[in-house]
Amino acid sequence: MALFIVQIAYDVDAEVWYVDKSDVEGLRAEAPTSDALIARIPTMAAELLEENEPGLGEVAIEIIAHRHARISISAAA
């Protein structure tokens, strides 16, 4: 079974989750939440894989999510 890795990330300025990197050629998507984006990926990936790699059969998709935050705090006196 072929394994495809999809990395998703959060854009703080745009306030959306998006596909940052993908082994599935042409996979581009965004959504307001990581869960909403993850829910869209299987259908989109299946369509793209059928177009780009016909006859591939069953595949596994591993989704890796990344979000970071930078905060400022006052040092304790």
PABABA-286057 format. One record per residue: residue number from 1; x, y, z of N, C-alpha, C in turn. Coordinates in nm, 3 decimals. Example, Ala and Ser with C-alpha at 12.3 -4.5 7.8 and 13.67 -1.06 7.14 Angstrom:
# residues 2
1, 1.319, -0.569, 0.780, 1.230, -0.450, 0.780, 1.320, -0.330, 0.780;
2, 1.285, -0.225, 0.708, 1.367, -0.106, 0.714, 1.290, 0.003, 0.787;
# end
This chain:
# residues 77
1, 0.085, -0.117, 0.000, 0.000, 0.000, 0.000, 0.090, 0.124, 0.000;
2, 0.061, 0.215, -0.091, 0.138, 0.339, -0.100, 0.098, 0.433, 0.014;
3, 0.197, 0.505, 0.066, 0.174, 0.602, 0.173, 0.204, 0.741, 0.120;
4, 0.109, 0.831, 0.137, 0.125, 0.971, 0.098, 0.119, 1.058, 0.223;
5, 0.212, 1.149, 0.234, 0.218, 1.240, 0.349, 0.162, 1.375, 0.307;
6, 0.074, 1.430, 0.391, 0.018, 1.563, 0.370, 0.042, 1.643, 0.498;
7, 0.108, 1.756, 0.484, 0.132, 1.843, 0.598, 0.040, 1.963, 0.588;
8, -0.030, 1.990, 0.698, -0.116, 2.107, 0.702, -0.063, 2.203, 0.808;
9, -0.089, 2.332, 0.788, -0.039, 2.433, 0.880, -0.145, 2.542, 0.896;
10, -0.126, 2.623, 0.999, -0.219, 2.732, 1.028, -0.156, 2.864, 0.991;
11, -0.229, 2.945, 0.917, -0.187, 3.080, 0.881, -0.255, 3.177, 0.977;
12, -0.177, 3.231, 1.068, -0.231, 3.318, 1.172, -0.294, 3.443, 1.111;
13, -0.229, 3.503, 1.013, -0.280, 3.626, 0.953, -0.412, 3.604, 0.881;
14, -0.422, 3.497, 0.804, -0.544, 3.468, 0.728, -0.647, 3.392, 0.811;
15, -0.604, 3.338, 0.925, -0.689, 3.259, 1.015, -0.750, 3.138, 0.944;
16, -0.667, 3.066, 0.870, -0.711, 2.945, 0.802, -0.604, 2.836, 0.813;
17, -0.650, 2.713, 0.806, -0.561, 2.598, 0.791, -0.548, 2.571, 0.642;
18, -0.428, 2.530, 0.599, -0.404, 2.506, 0.457, -0.307, 2.389, 0.439;
19, -0.309, 2.331, 0.319, -0.214, 2.225, 0.286, -0.081, 2.293, 0.258;
20, 0.017, 2.263, 0.342, 0.149, 2.325, 0.331, 0.239, 2.246, 0.236;
21, 0.242, 2.115, 0.251, 0.322, 2.026, 0.166, 0.243, 1.898, 0.146;
22, 0.259, 1.838, 0.030, 0.183, 1.717, 0.003, 0.254, 1.627, -0.097;
23, 0.251, 1.498, -0.071, 0.298, 1.399, -0.167, 0.196, 1.377, -0.278;
24, 0.073, 1.423, -0.256, -0.032, 1.412, -0.357, -0.020, 1.534, -0.449;
25, 0.024, 1.510, -0.571, 0.047, 1.619, -0.665, -0.081, 1.700, -0.689;
26, -0.070, 1.833, -0.671, -0.182, 1.922, -0.697, -0.277, 1.944, -0.582;
27, -0.252, 1.882, -0.468, -0.343, 1.897, -0.354, -0.324, 2.034, -0.291;
28, -0.423, 2.119, -0.307, -0.423, 2.253, -0.251, -0.561, 2.277, -0.191;
29, -0.565, 2.315, -0.065, -0.694, 2.340, -0.001, -0.672, 2.421, 0.125;
30, -0.779, 2.484, 0.170, -0.776, 2.554, 0.299, -0.914, 2.544, 0.361;
31, -0.919, 2.565, 0.492, -1.045, 2.559, 0.566, -1.027, 2.635, 0.697;
32, -1.137, 2.675, 0.760, -1.127, 2.753, 0.883, -1.076, 2.674, 1.004;
33, -1.090, 2.542, 1.002, -1.041, 2.459, 1.113, -0.961, 2.342, 1.059;
34, -0.876, 2.287, 1.143, -0.798, 2.170, 1.101, -0.891, 2.052, 1.074;
35, -0.994, 2.034, 1.156, -1.087, 1.924, 1.135, -1.160, 1.936, 1.001;
36, -1.199, 2.058, 0.965, -1.267, 2.079, 0.837, -1.173, 2.049, 0.721;
37, -1.049, 2.088, 0.733, -0.952, 2.060, 0.627, -0.924, 1.911, 0.617;
38, -0.904, 1.847, 0.730, -0.878, 1.702, 0.731, -0.995, 1.626, 0.669;
39, -1.116, 1.674, 0.691, -1.235, 1.608, 0.634, -1.238, 1.621, 0.482;
40, -1.183, 1.726, 0.426, -1.183, 1.748, 0.281, -1.075, 1.668, 0.208;
41, -0.967, 1.641, 0.277, -0.850, 1.582, 0.211, -0.875, 1.446, 0.145;
42, -0.944, 1.351, 0.208, -0.959, 1.220, 0.143, -1.027, 1.226, 0.005;
43, -1.133, 1.302, -0.007, -1.203, 1.312, -0.135, -1.117, 1.379, -0.240;
44, -1.055, 1.490, -0.202, -0.970, 1.562, -0.296, -0.850, 1.478, -0.338;
45, -0.788, 1.411, -0.241, -0.670, 1.328, -0.271, -0.709, 1.212, -0.363;
46, -0.822, 1.150, -0.336, -0.866, 1.038, -0.420, -0.885, 1.081, -0.565;
47, -0.947, 1.198, -0.585, -0.969, 1.248, -0.721, -0.836, 1.277, -0.790;
48, -0.744, 1.343, -0.718, -0.615, 1.376, -0.777, -0.532, 1.252, -0.807;
49, -0.533, 1.155, -0.716, -0.457, 1.032, -0.739, -0.513, 0.953, -0.856;
50, -0.644, 0.954, -0.871, -0.706, 0.885, -0.984, -0.663, 0.949, -1.116;
51, -0.654, 1.082, -1.117, -0.611, 1.153, -1.238, -0.461, 1.134, -1.265;
52, -0.379, 1.149, -1.160, -0.234, 1.151, -1.175, -0.169, 1.013, -1.173;
53, -0.230, 0.919, -1.103, -0.170, 0.786, -1.090, -0.278, 0.679, -1.100;
54, -0.341, 0.665, -1.217, -0.449, 0.567, -1.231, -0.401, 0.425, -1.201;
55, -0.491, 0.348, -1.141, -0.459, 0.208, -1.111, -0.376, 0.190, -0.987;
56, -0.359, 0.294, -0.909, -0.275, 0.286, -0.790, -0.336, 0.195, -0.683;
57, -0.466, 0.188, -0.678, -0.532, 0.105, -0.578, -0.546, 0.178, -0.446;
58, -0.556, 0.099, -0.340, -0.575, 0.157, -0.207, -0.446, 0.223, -0.159;
59, -0.461, 0.340, -0.098, -0.345, 0.414, -0.046, -0.374, 0.456, 0.098;
60, -0.270, 0.490, 0.169, -0.283, 0.547, 0.303, -0.236, 0.692, 0.296;
61, -0.305, 0.778, 0.368, -0.266, 0.918, 0.375, -0.241, 0.953, 0.520;
62, -0.120, 1.001, 0.547, -0.086, 1.046, 0.682, -0.088, 1.198, 0.682;
63, -0.167, 1.255, 0.772, -0.180, 1.400, 0.780, -0.107, 1.448, 0.905;
64, -0.014, 1.540, 0.883, 0.064, 1.598, 0.993, 0.024, 1.745, 1.004;
65, -0.021, 1.785, 1.123, -0.066, 1.923, 1.145, 0.040, 1.999, 1.224;
66, 0.060, 2.126, 1.185, 0.157, 2.211, 1.253, 0.095, 2.346, 1.282;
67, 0.104, 2.385, 1.407, 0.061, 2.519, 1.445, 0.157, 2.569, 1.551;
68, 0.196, 2.692, 1.539, 0.284, 2.750, 1.639, 0.226, 2.883, 1.683;
69, 0.271, 2.926, 1.799, 0.227, 3.055, 1.851, 0.343, 3.122, 1.920;
70, 0.347, 3.252, 1.911, 0.447, 3.330, 1.982, 0.371, 3.424, 2.074;
71, 0.407, 3.421, 2.201, 0.338, 3.505, 2.298, 0.440, 3.589, 2.374;
72, 0.394, 3.700, 2.426, 0.479, 3.785, 2.509, 0.427, 3.782, 2.651;
73, 0.518, 3.769, 2.743, 0.479, 3.771, 2.885, 0.575, 3.862, 2.960;
74, 0.529, 3.911, 3.073, 0.616, 3.991, 3.158, 0.690, 3.899, 3.253;
75, 0.817, 3.928, 3.271, 0.896, 3.849, 3.365, 0.849, 3.877, 3.506;
76, 0.852, 3.775, 3.589, 0.812, 3.792, 3.729, 0.912, 3.885, 3.799;
77, 0.859, 3.971, 3.882, 0.945, 4.068, 3.952, 1.012, 4.006, 4.072;
# end
